[in-house]
Amino acid sequence: KCGQSLEAVGAITGDIGFYEFARSTKLGHWTSVTYAAGNFTASAGTWTVDSGDQVVFKYMLVGKTMFVNFRIGSTDVSNALVSLRIAIPGGFTCAVGTRFLYQATDAVGAPVAGIGLIAASGTYLELYATVGETGFAITAGDNTEVKGECFFEVA
């Protein structure tokens, strides 16, 4: 508050938000990622994600921690047993490898828990169809979906 020292108040308050690390987005505010087909790839072949398939893809930074929220639905996969890859937004890389759970629907199957991996120095989230790191099936019926949230340290 104006006129009081920080030591006397014990906290910093900001009515219009804070910026850190010379970023243009306020601390803790979500940023939606503009659709780009290149954000979605597969370990082999192609993962076809149309603009309407990107239901949610956004991220938030708090210090050196990135939170990513995604829901990519009605997609096609051209090769069997591949992992699907979502580019880490904003040009960031992962500082320390991490694993996370998310929900996968593989070729119209029932939704199941899938495992996601991000390698140290990695530039994408690598998604598997199951927690046992099984890849996704071939599909051309707009029937593969991935959705979840993860967080990790950025370099």
PyMOL commands that place a pseudoatom at each C-alpha (Angstrom):
pseudoatom trace, name=CA, resn=LYS, resi=1, chain=A, elem=C, hetatm=0, pos=[0.000, 0.000, 0.000]
pseudoatom trace, name=CA, resn=CYS, resi=2, chain=A, elem=C, hetatm=0, pos=[1.192, 3.515, -0.699]
pseudoatom trace, name=CA, resn=GLY, resi=3, chain=A, elem=C, hetatm=0, pos=[3.064, 5.206, 2.098]
pseudoatom trace, name=CA, resn=GLN, resi=4, chain=A, elem=C, hetatm=0, pos=[3.948, 2.004, 3.986]
pseudoatom trace, name=CA, resn=SER, resi=5, chain=A, elem=C, hetatm=0, pos=[7.201, 0.091, 3.787]
pseudoatom trace, name=CA, resn=LEU, resi=6, chain=A, elem=C, hetatm=0, pos=[7.130, -3.527, 2.652]
pseudoatom trace, name=CA, resn=GLU, resi=7, chain=A, elem=C, hetatm=0, pos=[8.520, -4.620, 5.994]
pseudoatom trace, name=CA, resn=ALA, resi=8, chain=A, elem=C, hetatm=0, pos=[5.583, -3.012, 7.800]
pseudoatom trace, name=CA, resn=VAL, resi=9, chain=A, elem=C, hetatm=0, pos=[2.959, -4.512, 5.503]
pseudoatom trace, name=CA, resn=GLY, resi=10, chain=A, elem=C, hetatm=0, pos=[4.509, -7.973, 5.126]
pseudoatom trace, name=CA, resn=ALA, resi=11, chain=A, elem=C, hetatm=0, pos=[3.158, -8.539, 1.607]
pseudoatom trace, name=CA, resn=ILE, resi=12, chain=A, elem=C, hetatm=0, pos=[3.202, -7.081, -1.850]
pseudoatom trace, name=CA, resn=THR, resi=13, chain=A, elem=C, hetatm=0, pos=[-0.155, -6.348, -3.415]
pseudoatom trace, name=CA, resn=GLY, resi=14, chain=A, elem=C, hetatm=0, pos=[-0.961, -5.341, -6.949]
pseudoatom trace, name=CA, resn=ASP, resi=15, chain=A, elem=C, hetatm=0, pos=[-4.377, -4.415, -8.186]
pseudoatom trace, name=CA, resn=ILE, resi=16, chain=A, elem=C, hetatm=0, pos=[-3.507, -4.688, -11.888]
pseudoatom trace, name=CA, resn=GLY, resi=17, chain=A, elem=C, hetatm=0, pos=[-1.152, -7.696, -11.840]
pseudoatom trace, name=CA, resn=PHE, resi=18, chain=A, elem=C, hetatm=0, pos=[2.570, -8.334, -11.921]
pseudoatom trace, name=CA, resn=TYR, resi=19, chain=A, elem=C, hetatm=0, pos=[5.041, -9.010, -14.685]
pseudoatom trace, name=CA, resn=GLU, resi=20, chain=A, elem=C, hetatm=0, pos=[8.196, -11.079, -14.242]
pseudoatom trace, name=CA, resn=PHE, resi=21, chain=A, elem=C, hetatm=0, pos=[11.215, -12.032, -16.346]
pseudoatom trace, name=CA, resn=ALA, resi=22, chain=A, elem=C, hetatm=0, pos=[10.390, -9.224, -18.836]
pseudoatom trace, name=CA, resn=ARG, resi=23, chain=A, elem=C, hetatm=0, pos=[7.408, -11.240, -20.099]
pseudoatom trace, name=CA, resn=SER, resi=24, chain=A, elem=C, hetatm=0, pos=[4.509, -9.508, -21.828]
pseudoatom trace, name=CA, resn=THR, resi=25, chain=A, elem=C, hetatm=0, pos=[1.854, -11.585, -20.011]
pseudoatom trace, name=CA, resn=LYS, resi=26, chain=A, elem=C, hetatm=0, pos=[1.060, -11.010, -16.360]
pseudoatom trace, name=CA, resn=LEU, resi=27, chain=A, elem=C, hetatm=0, pos=[2.210, -13.540, -13.805]
pseudoatom trace, name=CA, resn=GLY, resi=28, chain=A, elem=C, hetatm=0, pos=[-0.257, -16.440, -13.573]
pseudoatom trace, name=CA, resn=HIS, resi=29, chain=A, elem=C, hetatm=0, pos=[-2.445, -15.354, -16.516]
pseudoatom trace, name=CA, resn=TRP, resi=30, chain=A, elem=C, hetatm=0, pos=[-3.370, -17.974, -19.125]
pseudoatom trace, name=CA, resn=THR, resi=31, chain=A, elem=C, hetatm=0, pos=[-2.279, -17.507, -22.748]
pseudoatom trace, name=CA, resn=SER, resi=32, chain=A, elem=C, hetatm=0, pos=[-4.227, -19.278, -25.511]
pseudoatom trace, name=CA, resn=VAL, resi=33, chain=A, elem=C, hetatm=0, pos=[-2.057, -20.814, -28.221]
pseudoatom trace, name=CA, resn=THR, resi=34, chain=A, elem=C, hetatm=0, pos=[-3.057, -19.892, -31.770]
pseudoatom trace, name=CA, resn=TYR, resi=35, chain=A, elem=C, hetatm=0, pos=[-3.722, -22.976, -33.898]
pseudoatom trace, name=CA, resn=ALA, resi=36, chain=A, elem=C, hetatm=0, pos=[-0.826, -24.143, -36.064]
pseudoatom trace, name=CA, resn=ALA, resi=37, chain=A, elem=C, hetatm=0, pos=[-0.724, -27.620, -37.603]
pseudoatom trace, name=CA, resn=GLY, resi=38, chain=A, elem=C, hetatm=0, pos=[3.010, -27.796, -36.819]
pseudoatom trace, name=CA, resn=ASN, resi=39, chain=A, elem=C, hetatm=0, pos=[2.235, -27.866, -33.082]
pseudoatom trace, name=CA, resn=PHE, resi=40, chain=A, elem=C, hetatm=0, pos=[0.948, -31.429, -33.504]
pseudoatom trace, name=CA, resn=THR, resi=41, chain=A, elem=C, hetatm=0, pos=[3.176, -34.248, -34.753]
pseudoatom trace, name=CA, resn=ALA, resi=42, chain=A, elem=C, hetatm=0, pos=[3.681, -37.987, -34.236]
pseudoatom trace, name=CA, resn=SER, resi=43, chain=A, elem=C, hetatm=0, pos=[6.739, -40.127, -33.570]
pseudoatom trace, name=CA, resn=ALA, resi=44, chain=A, elem=C, hetatm=0, pos=[6.183, -41.621, -37.055]
pseudoatom trace, name=CA, resn=GLY, resi=45, chain=A, elem=C, hetatm=0, pos=[3.743, -40.721, -39.811]
pseudoatom trace, name=CA, resn=THR, resi=46, chain=A, elem=C, hetatm=0, pos=[1.332, -37.877, -39.138]
pseudoatom trace, name=CA, resn=TRP, resi=47, chain=A, elem=C, hetatm=0, pos=[-1.126, -36.762, -36.502]
pseudoatom trace, name=CA, resn=THR, resi=48, chain=A, elem=C, hetatm=0, pos=[-3.774, -34.734, -38.309]
pseudoatom trace, name=CA, resn=VAL, resi=49, chain=A, elem=C, hetatm=0, pos=[-5.182, -31.994, -36.095]
pseudoatom trace, name=CA, resn=ASP, resi=50, chain=A, elem=C, hetatm=0, pos=[-7.499, -29.537, -37.855]
pseudoatom trace, name=CA, resn=SER, resi=51, chain=A, elem=C, hetatm=0, pos=[-8.103, -26.053, -36.445]
pseudoatom trace, name=CA, resn=GLY, resi=52, chain=A, elem=C, hetatm=0, pos=[-11.478, -27.065, -34.990]
pseudoatom trace, name=CA, resn=ASP, resi=53, chain=A, elem=C, hetatm=0, pos=[-9.848, -30.050, -33.257]
pseudoatom trace, name=CA, resn=GLN, resi=54, chain=A, elem=C, hetatm=0, pos=[-7.890, -27.726, -30.970]
pseudoatom trace, name=CA, resn=VAL, resi=55, chain=A, elem=C, hetatm=0, pos=[-10.618, -27.292, -28.363]
pseudoatom trace, name=CA, resn=VAL, resi=56, chain=A, elem=C, hetatm=0, pos=[-8.255, -26.034, -25.636]
pseudoatom trace, name=CA, resn=PHE, resi=57, chain=A, elem=C, hetatm=0, pos=[-4.537, -25.311, -25.838]
pseudoatom trace, name=CA, resn=LYS, resi=58, chain=A, elem=C, hetatm=0, pos=[-3.230, -22.726, -23.407]
pseudoatom trace, name=CA, resn=TYR, resi=59, chain=A, elem=C, hetatm=0, pos=[-0.418, -22.191, -20.955]
pseudoatom trace, name=CA, resn=MET, resi=60, chain=A, elem=C, hetatm=0, pos=[0.503, -20.159, -17.905]
pseudoatom trace, name=CA, resn=LEU, resi=61, chain=A, elem=C, hetatm=0, pos=[3.876, -19.259, -16.458]
pseudoatom trace, name=CA, resn=VAL, resi=62, chain=A, elem=C, hetatm=0, pos=[4.630, -18.706, -12.792]
pseudoatom trace, name=CA, resn=GLY, resi=63, chain=A, elem=C, hetatm=0, pos=[8.314, -18.100, -12.377]
pseudoatom trace, name=CA, resn=LYS, resi=64, chain=A, elem=C, hetatm=0, pos=[10.076, -20.973, -14.107]
pseudoatom trace, name=CA, resn=THR, resi=65, chain=A, elem=C, hetatm=0, pos=[7.044, -23.281, -13.948]
pseudoatom trace, name=CA, resn=MET, resi=66, chain=A, elem=C, hetatm=0, pos=[4.848, -23.769, -17.005]
pseudoatom trace, name=CA, resn=PHE, resi=67, chain=A, elem=C, hetatm=0, pos=[1.313, -25.132, -16.764]
pseudoatom trace, name=CA, resn=VAL, resi=68, chain=A, elem=C, hetatm=0, pos=[-0.219, -26.497, -19.983]
pseudoatom trace, name=CA, resn=ASN, resi=69, chain=A, elem=C, hetatm=0, pos=[-3.928, -27.250, -20.463]
pseudoatom trace, name=CA, resn=PHE, resi=70, chain=A, elem=C, hetatm=0, pos=[-4.919, -29.127, -23.629]
pseudoatom trace, name=CA, resn=ARG, resi=71, chain=A, elem=C, hetatm=0, pos=[-7.908, -30.808, -25.243]
pseudoatom trace, name=CA, resn=ILE, resi=72, chain=A, elem=C, hetatm=0, pos=[-7.329, -31.967, -28.778]
pseudoatom trace, name=CA, resn=GLY, resi=73, chain=A, elem=C, hetatm=0, pos=[-10.247, -33.953, -30.203]
pseudoatom trace, name=CA, resn=SER, resi=74, chain=A, elem=C, hetatm=0, pos=[-11.540, -35.505, -33.434]
pseudoatom trace, name=CA, resn=THR, resi=75, chain=A, elem=C, hetatm=0, pos=[-8.066, -36.233, -34.796]
pseudoatom trace, name=CA, resn=ASP, resi=76, chain=A, elem=C, hetatm=0, pos=[-6.545, -38.818, -37.146]
pseudoatom trace, name=CA, resn=VAL, resi=77, chain=A, elem=C, hetatm=0, pos=[-3.360, -40.884, -36.794]
pseudoatom trace, name=CA, resn=SER, resi=78, chain=A, elem=C, hetatm=0, pos=[-1.602, -42.317, -39.884]
pseudoatom trace, name=CA, resn=ASN, resi=79, chain=A, elem=C, hetatm=0, pos=[0.716, -44.949, -38.322]
pseudoatom trace, name=CA, resn=ALA, resi=80, chain=A, elem=C, hetatm=0, pos=[0.125, -47.634, -35.709]
pseudoatom trace, name=CA, resn=LEU, resi=81, chain=A, elem=C, hetatm=0, pos=[1.712, -47.617, -32.253]
pseudoatom trace, name=CA, resn=VAL, resi=82, chain=A, elem=C, hetatm=0, pos=[2.988, -44.052, -32.390]
pseudoatom trace, name=CA, resn=SER, resi=83, chain=A, elem=C, hetatm=0, pos=[3.215, -41.439, -29.690]
pseudoatom trace, name=CA, resn=LEU, resi=84, chain=A, elem=C, hetatm=0, pos=[1.540, -38.085, -30.313]
pseudoatom trace, name=CA, resn=ARG, resi=85, chain=A, elem=C, hetatm=0, pos=[3.436, -34.850, -29.742]
pseudoatom trace, name=CA, resn=ILE, resi=86, chain=A, elem=C, hetatm=0, pos=[2.277, -31.371, -28.748]
pseudoatom trace, name=CA, resn=ALA, resi=87, chain=A, elem=C, hetatm=0, pos=[4.840, -28.572, -29.037]
pseudoatom trace, name=CA, resn=ILE, resi=88, chain=A, elem=C, hetatm=0, pos=[5.674, -26.779, -25.802]
pseudoatom trace, name=CA, resn=PRO, resi=89, chain=A, elem=C, hetatm=0, pos=[4.207, -23.299, -26.313]
pseudoatom trace, name=CA, resn=GLY, resi=90, chain=A, elem=C, hetatm=0, pos=[6.091, -20.036, -26.421]
pseudoatom trace, name=CA, resn=GLY, resi=91, chain=A, elem=C, hetatm=0, pos=[9.357, -21.529, -27.651]
pseudoatom trace, name=CA, resn=PHE, resi=92, chain=A, elem=C, hetatm=0, pos=[10.228, -22.811, -24.168]
pseudoatom trace, name=CA, resn=THR, resi=93, chain=A, elem=C, hetatm=0, pos=[12.058, -26.038, -23.388]
pseudoatom trace, name=CA, resn=CYS, resi=94, chain=A, elem=C, hetatm=0, pos=[11.679, -28.369, -20.431]
pseudoatom trace, name=CA, resn=ALA, resi=95, chain=A, elem=C, hetatm=0, pos=[14.488, -28.024, -17.879]
pseudoatom trace, name=CA, resn=VAL, resi=96, chain=A, elem=C, hetatm=0, pos=[14.040, -31.368, -16.118]
pseudoatom trace, name=CA, resn=GLY, resi=97, chain=A, elem=C, hetatm=0, pos=[12.362, -34.438, -17.599]
pseudoatom trace, name=CA, resn=THR, resi=98, chain=A, elem=C, hetatm=0, pos=[8.904, -35.174, -16.235]
pseudoatom trace, name=CA, resn=ARG, resi=99, chain=A, elem=C, hetatm=0, pos=[5.941, -37.555, -16.517]
pseudoatom trace, name=CA, resn=PHE, resi=100, chain=A, elem=C, hetatm=0, pos=[2.230, -36.843, -16.142]
pseudoatom trace, name=CA, resn=LEU, resi=101, chain=A, elem=C, hetatm=0, pos=[-1.133, -38.564, -16.503]
pseudoatom trace, name=CA, resn=TYR, resi=102, chain=A, elem=C, hetatm=0, pos=[-3.852, -37.375, -18.871]
pseudoatom trace, name=CA, resn=GLN, resi=103, chain=A, elem=C, hetatm=0, pos=[-6.972, -38.817, -20.572]
pseudoatom trace, name=CA, resn=ALA, resi=104, chain=A, elem=C, hetatm=0, pos=[-6.685, -40.563, -23.944]
pseudoatom trace, name=CA, resn=THR, resi=105, chain=A, elem=C, hetatm=0, pos=[-9.412, -41.833, -26.250]
pseudoatom trace, name=CA, resn=ASP, resi=106, chain=A, elem=C, hetatm=0, pos=[-7.772, -44.048, -28.873]
pseudoatom trace, name=CA, resn=ALA, resi=107, chain=A, elem=C, hetatm=0, pos=[-9.759, -44.730, -32.070]
pseudoatom trace, name=CA, resn=VAL, resi=108, chain=A, elem=C, hetatm=0, pos=[-13.208, -44.520, -30.433]
pseudoatom trace, name=CA, resn=GLY, resi=109, chain=A, elem=C, hetatm=0, pos=[-12.177, -46.704, -27.501]
pseudoatom trace, name=CA, resn=ALA, resi=110, chain=A, elem=C, hetatm=0, pos=[-13.196, -45.905, -23.956]
pseudoatom trace, name=CA, resn=PRO, resi=111, chain=A, elem=C, hetatm=0, pos=[-11.358, -42.988, -22.345]
pseudoatom trace, name=CA, resn=VAL, resi=112, chain=A, elem=C, hetatm=0, pos=[-8.375, -44.267, -20.355]
pseudoatom trace, name=CA, resn=ALA, resi=113, chain=A, elem=C, hetatm=0, pos=[-5.433, -42.870, -18.446]
pseudoatom trace, name=CA, resn=GLY, resi=114, chain=A, elem=C, hetatm=0, pos=[-2.481, -42.211, -20.719]
pseudoatom trace, name=CA, resn=ILE, resi=115, chain=A, elem=C, hetatm=0, pos=[1.061, -41.251, -19.820]
pseudoatom trace, name=CA, resn=GLY, resi=116, chain=A, elem=C, hetatm=0, pos=[2.782, -38.115, -21.026]
pseudoatom trace, name=CA, resn=LEU, resi=117, chain=A, elem=C, hetatm=0, pos=[6.532, -37.594, -21.024]
pseudoatom trace, name=CA, resn=ILE, resi=118, chain=A, elem=C, hetatm=0, pos=[8.636, -34.495, -21.488]
pseudoatom trace, name=CA, resn=ALA, resi=119, chain=A, elem=C, hetatm=0, pos=[12.380, -35.014, -21.886]
pseudoatom trace, name=CA, resn=ALA, resi=120, chain=A, elem=C, hetatm=0, pos=[14.956, -32.746, -20.290]
pseudoatom trace, name=CA, resn=SER, resi=121, chain=A, elem=C, hetatm=0, pos=[15.687, -30.057, -22.908]
pseudoatom trace, name=CA, resn=GLY, resi=122, chain=A, elem=C, hetatm=0, pos=[12.580, -31.337, -24.723]
pseudoatom trace, name=CA, resn=THR, resi=123, chain=A, elem=C, hetatm=0, pos=[10.410, -29.139, -26.909]
pseudoatom trace, name=CA, resn=TYR, resi=124, chain=A, elem=C, hetatm=0, pos=[7.218, -31.217, -26.896]
pseudoatom trace, name=CA, resn=LEU, resi=125, chain=A, elem=C, hetatm=0, pos=[4.826, -33.198, -24.726]
pseudoatom trace, name=CA, resn=GLU, resi=126, chain=A, elem=C, hetatm=0, pos=[4.973, -36.847, -25.836]
pseudoatom trace, name=CA, resn=LEU, resi=127, chain=A, elem=C, hetatm=0, pos=[1.655, -38.630, -25.297]
pseudoatom trace, name=CA, resn=TYR, resi=128, chain=A, elem=C, hetatm=0, pos=[1.060, -42.379, -25.135]
pseudoatom trace, name=CA, resn=ALA, resi=129, chain=A, elem=C, hetatm=0, pos=[-2.349, -44.072, -25.356]
pseudoatom trace, name=CA, resn=THR, resi=130, chain=A, elem=C, hetatm=0, pos=[-1.885, -45.961, -22.060]
pseudoatom trace, name=CA, resn=VAL, resi=131, chain=A, elem=C, hetatm=0, pos=[0.102, -45.708, -18.850]
pseudoatom trace, name=CA, resn=GLY, resi=132, chain=A, elem=C, hetatm=0, pos=[2.149, -48.663, -20.172]
pseudoatom trace, name=CA, resn=GLU, resi=133, chain=A, elem=C, hetatm=0, pos=[3.482, -46.372, -22.954]
pseudoatom trace, name=CA, resn=THR, resi=134, chain=A, elem=C, hetatm=0, pos=[1.503, -48.089, -25.705]
pseudoatom trace, name=CA, resn=GLY, resi=135, chain=A, elem=C, hetatm=0, pos=[1.223, -46.033, -28.885]
pseudoatom trace, name=CA, resn=PHE, resi=136, chain=A, elem=C, hetatm=0, pos=[-1.958, -44.913, -30.612]
pseudoatom trace, name=CA, resn=ALA, resi=137, chain=A, elem=C, hetatm=0, pos=[-3.783, -46.893, -33.320]
pseudoatom trace, name=CA, resn=ILE, resi=138, chain=A, elem=C, hetatm=0, pos=[-4.270, -45.874, -36.949]
pseudoatom trace, name=CA, resn=THR, resi=139, chain=A, elem=C, hetatm=0, pos=[-7.509, -43.963, -37.457]
pseudoatom trace, name=CA, resn=ALA, resi=140, chain=A, elem=C, hetatm=0, pos=[-9.052, -41.886, -40.213]
pseudoatom trace, name=CA, resn=GLY, resi=141, chain=A, elem=C, hetatm=0, pos=[-12.434, -41.319, -38.567]
pseudoatom trace, name=CA, resn=ASP, resi=142, chain=A, elem=C, hetatm=0, pos=[-11.681, -38.203, -36.511]
pseudoatom trace, name=CA, resn=ASN, resi=143, chain=A, elem=C, hetatm=0, pos=[-11.907, -40.311, -33.364]
pseudoatom trace, name=CA, resn=THR, resi=144, chain=A, elem=C, hetatm=0, pos=[-8.703, -39.900, -31.342]
pseudoatom trace, name=CA, resn=GLU, resi=145, chain=A, elem=C, hetatm=0, pos=[-8.720, -37.406, -28.475]
pseudoatom trace, name=CA, resn=VAL, resi=146, chain=A, elem=C, hetatm=0, pos=[-6.248, -36.311, -25.800]
pseudoatom trace, name=CA, resn=LYS, resi=147, chain=A, elem=C, hetatm=0, pos=[-6.973, -33.984, -22.890]
pseudoatom trace, name=CA, resn=GLY, resi=148, chain=A, elem=C, hetatm=0, pos=[-5.281, -33.021, -19.693]
pseudoatom trace, name=CA, resn=GLU, resi=149, chain=A, elem=C, hetatm=0, pos=[-3.013, -30.658, -17.805]
pseudoatom trace, name=CA, resn=CYS, resi=150, chain=A, elem=C, hetatm=0, pos=[0.614, -30.846, -16.848]
pseudoatom trace, name=CA, resn=PHE, resi=151, chain=A, elem=C, hetatm=0, pos=[3.256, -28.648, -15.284]
pseudoatom trace, name=CA, resn=PHE, resi=152, chain=A, elem=C, hetatm=0, pos=[7.029, -28.649, -15.531]
pseudoatom trace, name=CA, resn=GLU, resi=153, chain=A, elem=C, hetatm=0, pos=[10.106, -26.512, -15.064]
pseudoatom trace, name=CA, resn=VAL, resi=154, chain=A, elem=C, hetatm=0, pos=[11.160, -24.476, -18.096]
pseudoatom trace, name=CA, resn=ALA, resi=155, chain=A, elem=C, hetatm=0, pos=[14.755, -23.726, -19.000]
for i in range(1, 155): cmd.bond("trace and resi %d" % i, "trace and resi %d" % (i + 1))
show_as sticks, trace
zoom trace
